[in-house]
Amino acid sequence: MTTSWPFIASANPLEIDHAKGAYLYTRNGEKILDAAGGAIVVNVGHGREEVADAVREAAANSSYAVPPWITPEREALLNELREHWLPAHLPCVHLVSGGSEGNESAIKMAVQYHAAHGLPEKNVILARSLSYHGTTIAMAGVSGHAARKIGIEGLISEPPRILTPNPLRCPLGANHPGAADYYIQNLEATIADVGPDRIAALIAEPMNGSSGGAITAPDGYWERAQAILERHDILLIMDEVMTGFGRTGEKFGCDRFGIEADLLVAGKGMGGGYAAITGVYGRQEIADTIADAGYAVMFHTFGALPISCAASTVVLEILRREDLLANVKRQGAALKAALLSELGQHPHVADVRGEGLLLGVEIVEDRESLTPFPIDQKITDRIVGHAMGNGVFFYPGGTGEYRDIICVGAPFTIDTQEVDLMVTTLKRAIDEVTGA
Ligand SMILES: Cc1ncc(COP(=O)(O)O)c(C=O)c1O
């Protein structure tokens, strides 16, 4: 019964009958362009028969084996990852079901690594002011996402935070040339404040996902940040749950910024929506140090399920075979250029940003002062709703405090026609909702 779903009934539950390519088809016969790729997950498109076949074969072959054991499906995935995807310095793989689990695992590994070195007091995780790392109790605390902690503030603990570098809203001025310096100073001051000897790791998304809508650090920030972290023996955990496996047009967001994570977490696109799978990828030295100390890295029961590994292997093969990262770059650049041309001077658009097919459009009441619309005007929901009424699903971004963000995270298979549909639909929705 759809009336009892989800846990808190939603005002307009969508009833999806099936999905194919970049489109969702509702029970009412509507066709909706999935410009959000679900929750910015779908990459090879919906309804790929060869993924379905691989899942069927895997289920028939062996339904379950404890995660540390090898099965043919696990072996095939590990080969695909190591031969074609993972940076050479991250050969160690821990597979879990989702992004929250992956980030928690990476944080545990970072703390275990320092404890194994005889530094158990190096156990503080630095996080960022605007961020999202998941929805478990621990990850809700680590995330800088106000809307997703409402009502549980008393339960969760807050880590120390650095500022998320945000060129548009840099206190020195929008897109100020000193922005990288400003945010680097904030990183250094925060490390000094907390005490470098207490900090195990910084967890960060290379580019914000939906919390900030593809906010991208100023040039040079990441390289400098990495050097500072290294100097203080602070590990860098890159949360690439959204950016990993091609969403920005590079294999990983780290590649875009020329940095090397110590632990990299990537989910969503790893299974393309066909499998609940996320990987934690780490340096050999981290795994060896944890192992030498006799510590364990516990598995989740459903980590590395054979069906998930089989689906992921085929999704990753399709990405390569169809050269879909090139299409991400091509169509992402075309989409961003068209959005900038149609909306760049719009009185209520403060920014069009992002890379590849992770783009964000930030809406404001006043473009000069960057003042957002009052929260009770629910601008994001209304724009997303308007576009949906015209056949395109965009992803609502922002954290409540930080608003109003419309995210694009389309499947990597989109073409020019779909780019045009996204642009015209979004422009119309923004015009009509903001009254411009
Ligand atoms: C950057 C990032 N990290 C972590 C998560 C949490 O992943 P999951 O919902 O699979 O637990 C998300 C989900 O949106 C995300 O975008």
The ligand as a MOL file (V3000), in Angstrom:
LIG
                    3D

  0  0  0     0  0            999 V3000
M  V30 BEGIN CTAB
M  V30 COUNTS 16 16 0 0 0
M  V30 BEGIN ATOM
M  V30 1 C 29.0940 13.0640 -0.2500 0
M  V30 2 C 28.2080 12.0550 0.4170 0
M  V30 3 N 28.6730 11.3320 1.4370 0
M  V30 4 C 27.9280 10.4140 2.0730 0
M  V30 5 C 26.6210 10.1790 1.6990 0
M  V30 6 C 25.8040 9.1570 2.4280 0
M  V30 7 O 25.6500 8.0280 1.6560 0
M  V30 8 P 24.4770 6.9760 1.9630 0
M  V30 9 O 23.1910 7.7120 1.8150 0
M  V30 10 O 24.7100 5.9180 0.9220 0
M  V30 11 O 24.7150 6.4680 3.3390 0
M  V30 12 C 26.0900 10.9070 0.6210 0
M  V30 13 C 24.6980 10.7010 0.2150 0
M  V30 14 O 24.0860 11.4990 -0.4100 0
M  V30 15 C 26.9000 11.8670 -0.0260 0
M  V30 16 O 26.4380 12.5880 -1.0420 0
M  V30 END ATOM
M  V30 BEGIN BOND
M  V30 1 1 1 2
M  V30 2 1 2 3
M  V30 3 2 2 15
M  V30 4 2 3 4
M  V30 5 1 4 5
M  V30 6 1 5 6
M  V30 7 2 5 12
M  V30 8 1 6 7
M  V30 9 1 7 8
M  V30 10 2 8 9
M  V30 11 1 8 10
M  V30 12 1 8 11
M  V30 13 1 12 13
M  V30 14 1 12 15
M  V30 15 2 13 14
M  V30 16 1 15 16
M  V30 END BOND
M  V30 END CTAB
M  END
